[in-house]
Amino acid sequence: MTAPRSAAPLRVAFLHLGRDGGGVPRYGRILAEGASADSSIEVVDIDAGGRDAGLGALRRAAGEAGTADLIQLQWKLTDWGSGWRGVARLGWFLFWARRPVVATLHDVYAPNRRRGRWLGPDAWALRLLGWRARRLVVHADEERRRLGGMVRTGKVRVVPHFVEGRPPLPDPAEARRQLGLAGRRVVTLLGFITERKGHRLLLDALPLLAPDVSVVVAGSPIAGRDFRRRELETQAAELGVTDRVLFTGFVGDDMLSRVLAATEVAACPFKDLSASGSLSTWISAGTRIVASDLPAIREYDNLSRGAINRFAPRTAKALAAALAAALADAATHPGPDPKIQHLAAELTLPRIVARYANVWREAAAGR
């Protein structure tokens, strides 16, 4: 009797586009790498270039993707080009693409005004994707709620942000020494310096913490917005905590390992939250996390209850109290936080790829 033939691998074309070193293009490449480790998936990597890539590059990319069963792309307007130019480039790619499309949506925020749901380039792009893509992926139920009325909710699937595997970190004491923070207790806010991240609130909380606590601002402003760092430096001076704040600037791999090792508590006092790569980085390191009590943060309780310490209201006093409690716990129980480690195990790349694979098969089958 002849053994049944195994099903052919699902052929997924990954479109890579955007700023070199940017978080969203990096997400796409890591996802593609994880998918390539699954024997039931065949990955076709298609590099269309940076955010300024011409239409010719996008047309060639659409042609290359024609050999696949479906196309997986990442959507963030700035990675496709600024404003309406980005929407136009997306429209042309979708016109040229001849395979089903699955689009992962990044930075899904509720519009500030009602007209933002209809008139802005972000809104038009979402509606275009909602019409053309067979499936839309978001990272939290809160993000799916924000899309209500803009796309067909039946097309939306929730797949949490993956957590990368991480090699052993350096010795914490040595890492602090190399950062000039020997003998200090370290609280870090990681990622680009933007208004939503809550840097100002963290600096306001610092004078309320013990004198041996230092804050590390690990990251640089978005290109062209250097004034954000200058504003924080001015604020630190006005609060009298300049000697307790370290600005690292751009964080490369070596600096990241050093910062993760040196940090006892990660601060995530976000004003608003879409999926956060920096939060996933802290989870990968097993670091204690203090975060604003936001709906998307609460969703992590479904995977590991109480793993992330939430604070409310969003004030300097409440943040300082939560940080002090987490620092005390770190002193009593040094090393990685077991609850965060459990959360990381639930969000490993193979687990997330398996959830994506279900979405891809739905899309390929036209269901």
C-alpha positions as CSV (number, residue, x, y, z in Angstrom):
1,M,0.0,0.0,0.0
2,T,1.4,3.4,-1.0
3,A,1.9,5.8,1.9
4,P,-0.1,9.0,1.5
5,R,1.8,12.0,0.2
6,S,2.4,14.7,2.8
7,A,0.8,18.1,1.9
8,A,3.0,20.5,0.1
9,P,4.4,23.3,2.3
10,L,2.4,26.6,2.4
11,R,4.5,29.1,0.4
12,V,4.4,32.5,2.1
13,A,6.0,35.6,0.5
14,F,7.3,38.0,3.1
15,L,7.5,41.6,1.8
16,H,10.2,43.5,3.6
17,L,10.0,47.3,3.3
18,G,11.0,50.2,5.4
19,R,13.7,52.0,7.3
20,D,16.8,49.9,7.9
21,G,17.0,49.1,11.5
22,G,13.4,50.1,12.2
23,G,11.3,48.1,14.6
24,V,8.6,47.1,12.1
25,P,10.9,45.8,9.4
26,R,12.8,44.0,12.0
27,Y,9.6,42.3,13.3
28,G,8.9,41.1,9.7
29,R,12.3,39.6,9.3
30,I,12.2,37.8,12.6
31,L,8.8,36.5,11.8
32,A,10.0,35.2,8.5
33,E,13.0,33.6,10.1
34,G,10.8,31.9,12.6
35,A,8.4,30.7,9.9
36,S,11.3,29.2,7.9
37,A,12.0,26.8,10.8
38,D,8.5,25.3,10.4
39,S,8.6,22.4,7.9
40,S,5.0,23.1,6.8
41,I,5.9,26.6,5.6
42,E,8.1,27.7,2.7
43,V,9.3,31.3,3.1
44,V,10.0,33.6,0.1
45,D,11.9,36.7,1.3
46,I,11.3,39.7,-0.9
47,D,13.3,42.9,-0.1
48,A,11.6,45.9,-1.7
49,G,14.0,48.4,-0.2
50,G,13.7,51.3,2.1
51,R,10.8,53.7,2.6
52,D,12.0,55.7,-0.4
53,A,12.0,52.7,-2.8
54,G,10.5,53.5,-6.1
55,L,7.3,52.1,-7.6
56,G,9.4,49.9,-9.9
57,A,10.8,48.1,-6.9
58,L,7.3,47.5,-5.5
59,R,6.1,46.3,-8.9
60,R,9.0,43.8,-9.1
61,A,8.3,42.7,-5.5
62,A,4.6,42.0,-6.4
63,G,5.8,40.0,-9.4
64,E,8.1,37.9,-7.3
65,A,5.4,37.2,-4.8
66,G,3.3,35.7,-7.5
67,T,4.9,32.4,-7.0
68,A,3.7,32.1,-3.5
69,D,0.4,31.0,-2.0
70,L,-0.1,34.3,-0.2
71,I,1.8,37.6,0.7
72,Q,2.5,38.6,4.3
73,L,3.3,42.3,4.7
74,Q,3.8,44.7,7.6
75,W,1.9,47.9,7.7
76,K,3.1,51.1,9.3
77,L,2.6,54.3,7.2
78,T,6.0,55.7,7.8
79,D,7.7,52.6,6.5
80,W,5.9,53.0,3.2
81,G,6.5,56.7,2.8
82,S,5.2,59.8,4.6
83,G,1.5,60.8,4.4
84,W,-0.4,60.3,1.2
85,R,2.6,59.1,-0.6
86,G,2.7,56.0,1.6
87,V,-1.0,55.3,0.9
88,A,-0.4,55.6,-2.8
89,R,2.5,53.2,-2.7
90,L,0.4,50.7,-0.8
91,G,-2.4,51.1,-3.3
92,W,-0.1,50.4,-6.2
93,F,1.4,47.3,-4.6
94,L,-2.0,45.9,-3.8
95,F,-3.1,46.6,-7.4
96,W,0.0,44.7,-8.7
97,A,-0.2,41.8,-6.2
98,R,-2.0,38.8,-7.6
99,R,-2.0,36.7,-4.4
100,P,-4.1,36.9,-1.2
101,V,-2.6,39.4,1.3
102,V,-2.2,39.1,5.1
103,A,-1.3,42.4,6.6
104,T,0.0,42.9,10.2
105,L,-1.0,46.3,11.5
106,H,1.4,48.1,13.7
107,D,0.8,51.2,15.9
108,V,-3.0,50.9,15.9
109,Y,-4.2,53.9,17.9
110,A,-7.6,55.3,18.2
111,P,-8.0,58.5,16.1
112,N,-7.8,61.8,18.1
113,R,-10.9,63.1,16.3
114,R,-13.9,61.6,14.6
115,R,-12.7,63.0,11.3
116,G,-9.4,61.0,11.8
117,R,-11.5,57.9,11.1
118,W,-12.3,59.2,7.6
119,L,-10.0,61.8,6.3
120,G,-6.4,61.1,7.3
121,P,-3.9,59.0,5.3
122,D,-3.8,56.4,8.1
123,A,-7.6,56.0,7.9
124,W,-7.6,55.7,4.1
125,A,-4.8,53.1,4.3
126,L,-6.6,51.0,6.8
127,R,-9.8,51.0,4.7
128,L,-7.8,50.1,1.6
129,L,-6.2,47.2,3.5
130,G,-9.6,46.2,4.9
131,W,-11.0,46.0,1.4
132,R,-8.1,44.2,-0.3
133,A,-6.3,42.1,2.3
134,R,-7.9,38.7,3.1
135,R,-6.8,38.9,6.8
136,L,-5.6,41.7,9.1
137,V,-3.5,40.8,12.1
138,V,-3.3,42.9,15.2
139,H,-1.5,42.2,18.5
140,A,-4.3,42.7,21.1
141,D,-8.1,42.7,21.4
142,E,-7.8,46.4,22.3
143,E,-6.4,47.0,18.8
144,R,-9.2,45.0,17.2
145,R,-11.7,47.2,19.1
146,R,-10.0,50.3,17.8
147,L,-10.6,49.1,14.2
148,G,-14.3,48.9,14.8
149,G,-16.2,50.7,12.0
150,M,-13.1,51.0,9.8
151,V,-12.7,47.5,8.6
152,R,-14.7,44.3,8.6
153,T,-14.1,42.7,12.0
154,G,-14.5,39.3,10.5
155,K,-11.2,39.7,8.7
156,V,-9.2,40.7,11.9
157,R,-7.2,38.1,13.9
158,V,-5.3,38.7,17.1
159,V,-1.8,37.3,17.3
160,P,0.3,38.7,20.2
161,H,3.7,40.2,19.7
162,F,6.4,37.5,19.9
163,V,9.2,37.4,22.5
164,E,12.6,36.7,21.1
165,G,15.0,34.1,22.6
166,R,17.9,35.8,24.3
167,P,21.4,34.6,25.2
168,P,22.6,34.9,28.8
169,L,23.1,38.5,29.9
170,P,26.3,40.0,31.3
171,D,26.8,40.1,35.1
172,P,24.5,42.8,36.5
173,A,27.1,44.5,38.7
174,E,29.6,44.6,35.9
175,A,27.0,46.0,33.5
176,R,26.2,48.8,36.0
177,R,29.9,49.5,36.4
178,Q,30.3,49.8,32.7
179,L,27.4,52.2,32.5
180,G,28.8,54.4,35.3
181,L,26.1,53.2,37.7
182,A,28.0,51.1,40.1
183,G,26.2,50.8,43.4
184,R,23.0,52.3,42.0
185,R,19.5,50.7,41.7
186,V,18.5,51.1,38.0
187,V,15.1,51.8,36.5
188,T,15.1,52.0,32.6
189,L,12.7,53.2,30.0
190,L,13.6,51.6,26.7
191,G,12.8,52.7,23.1
192,F,12.5,55.8,21.0
193,I,12.0,59.0,22.9
194,T,8.4,59.9,22.0
195,E,5.6,61.6,23.9
196,R,3.5,58.4,24.2
197,K,6.3,56.5,26.1
198,G,6.0,58.6,29.3
199,H,9.6,59.8,29.8
200,R,8.4,63.1,31.4
201,L,6.2,61.2,33.9
202,L,9.2,59.0,34.8
203,L,11.4,61.9,35.5
204,D,8.7,63.5,37.6
205,A,8.6,60.3,39.7
206,L,12.4,60.1,40.2
207,P,12.6,62.7,43.0
208,L,10.0,60.6,44.9
209,L,12.3,57.6,44.9
210,A,15.2,56.8,47.1
211,P,18.5,58.7,46.3
212,D,20.3,55.6,45.2
213,V,17.8,55.0,42.3
214,S,18.9,56.1,38.8
215,V,16.9,56.3,35.6
216,V,18.3,55.1,32.3
217,V,16.7,56.6,29.2
218,A,17.8,53.9,26.7
219,G,17.1,55.1,23.2
220,S,17.3,58.1,20.9
221,P,14.6,60.5,19.5
222,I,13.1,59.8,16.1
223,A,15.2,61.3,13.3
224,G,14.6,65.0,13.2
225,R,13.1,65.3,16.7
226,D,16.3,65.8,18.8
227,F,14.4,68.5,20.7
228,R,12.7,65.6,22.6
229,R,15.9,64.7,24.3
230,R,16.8,68.3,25.0
231,E,13.4,68.8,26.7
232,L,14.1,65.8,29.0
233,E,17.5,67.1,29.8
234,T,16.0,70.5,30.7
235,Q,13.4,68.8,32.9
236,A,16.0,66.7,34.7
237,A,17.9,69.9,35.5
238,E,14.8,71.7,36.8
239,L,14.0,68.7,39.0
240,G,17.6,68.6,40.3
241,V,18.1,64.9,39.2
242,T,20.6,65.4,36.3
243,D,23.2,63.3,38.1
244,R,20.6,60.5,38.5
245,V,19.6,60.2,34.8
246,L,21.7,58.5,32.1
247,F,20.9,59.1,28.4
248,T,22.4,56.3,26.3
249,G,21.5,57.6,22.8
250,F,21.1,54.9,20.1
251,V,21.1,51.4,21.6
252,G,23.0,48.8,19.6
253,D,23.2,45.1,20.5
254,D,26.1,45.4,22.9
255,M,24.5,48.4,24.7
256,L,21.2,46.6,24.8
257,S,22.6,43.6,26.6
258,R,24.4,45.9,29.1
259,V,21.2,47.9,29.8
260,L,19.1,44.8,30.2
261,A,21.5,43.2,32.6
262,A,21.9,46.4,34.7
263,T,18.2,47.1,35.0
264,E,16.2,45.9,38.0
265,V,12.9,47.4,37.0
266,A,11.6,48.3,33.5
267,A,9.4,51.4,33.4
268,C,6.6,51.5,30.8
269,P,4.5,54.5,31.9
270,F,2.9,54.7,28.5
271,K,0.2,57.3,27.7
272,D,-1.2,54.9,25.1
273,L,-0.1,51.6,23.8
274,S,-0.2,49.6,20.6
275,A,2.0,46.5,20.5
276,S,5.4,47.4,22.0
277,G,8.6,45.9,20.9
278,S,10.4,47.4,23.9
279,L,7.9,45.7,26.3
280,S,8.5,42.4,24.5
281,T,12.3,42.9,25.0
282,W,11.8,43.3,28.7
283,I,9.7,40.2,28.8
284,S,12.4,38.3,27.0
285,A,14.9,39.3,29.7
286,G,12.7,38.3,32.6
287,T,12.8,41.9,34.0
288,R,10.3,43.2,36.5
289,I,7.9,45.6,34.6
290,V,5.9,48.5,35.9
291,A,3.4,49.7,33.3
292,S,0.4,52.1,33.0
293,D,-2.9,50.4,33.6
294,L,-4.0,50.3,30.0
295,P,-6.4,47.8,28.3
296,A,-3.6,46.2,26.2
297,I,-1.4,45.7,29.3
298,R,-4.3,44.0,31.1
299,E,-4.5,41.5,28.3
300,Y,-1.2,40.0,29.4
301,D,-3.0,38.7,32.5
302,N,-4.7,36.2,30.2
303,L,-1.3,34.5,29.7
304,S,0.4,35.1,33.1
305,R,-1.8,36.7,35.8
306,G,-0.1,39.5,37.6
307,A,3.2,39.3,35.6
308,I,3.2,43.0,34.8
309,N,2.8,45.4,37.7
310,R,0.2,48.0,36.7
311,F,-0.2,51.4,38.3
312,A,-3.1,53.9,38.3
313,P,-3.9,56.7,38.2
314,R,-1.2,57.8,35.7
315,T,0.5,60.2,38.1
316,A,4.1,60.6,39.3
317,K,3.1,59.6,42.8
318,A,1.4,56.4,41.7
319,L,4.3,55.5,39.4
320,A,6.9,56.1,42.1
321,A,5.0,53.9,44.5
322,A,4.8,51.0,42.0
323,L,8.5,51.4,41.1
324,A,9.5,51.4,44.8
325,A,7.5,48.2,45.4
326,A,9.1,46.5,42.4
327,L,12.6,47.6,43.4
328,A,12.0,46.2,46.9
329,D,10.9,42.9,45.4
330,A,14.0,42.8,43.3
331,A,16.2,43.3,46.3
332,T,14.4,40.5,48.2
333,H,14.3,38.1,45.3
334,P,17.2,39.0,42.9
335,G,17.3,37.6,39.4
336,P,14.6,37.2,36.7
337,D,11.0,37.5,37.7
338,P,9.3,34.0,37.5
339,K,6.0,35.4,36.4
340,I,7.6,37.3,33.5
341,Q,9.6,34.2,32.6
342,H,6.3,32.3,32.4
343,L,4.8,35.1,30.2
344,A,7.9,34.8,27.9
345,A,7.3,31.1,27.5
346,E,3.8,31.7,26.3
347,L,5.0,34.2,23.7
348,T,7.9,32.3,22.1
349,L,8.5,32.8,18.4
350,P,7.5,29.2,17.5
351,R,4.2,29.6,19.3
352,I,3.4,32.9,17.6
353,V,4.4,31.4,14.2
354,A,1.9,28.6,14.8
355,R,-0.8,31.2,15.3
356,Y,0.2,33.0,12.2
357,A,0.2,29.8,10.3
358,N,-3.5,29.3,11.1
359,V,-4.2,32.8,9.7
360,W,-2.1,32.1,6.6
361,R,-3.9,28.9,5.9
362,E,-7.3,30.6,6.3
363,A,-6.3,33.3,3.9
364,A,-4.8,30.9,1.3
365,A,-7.9,28.8,1.4
366,G,-10.2,31.8,0.9
367,R,-12.1,31.1,4.1
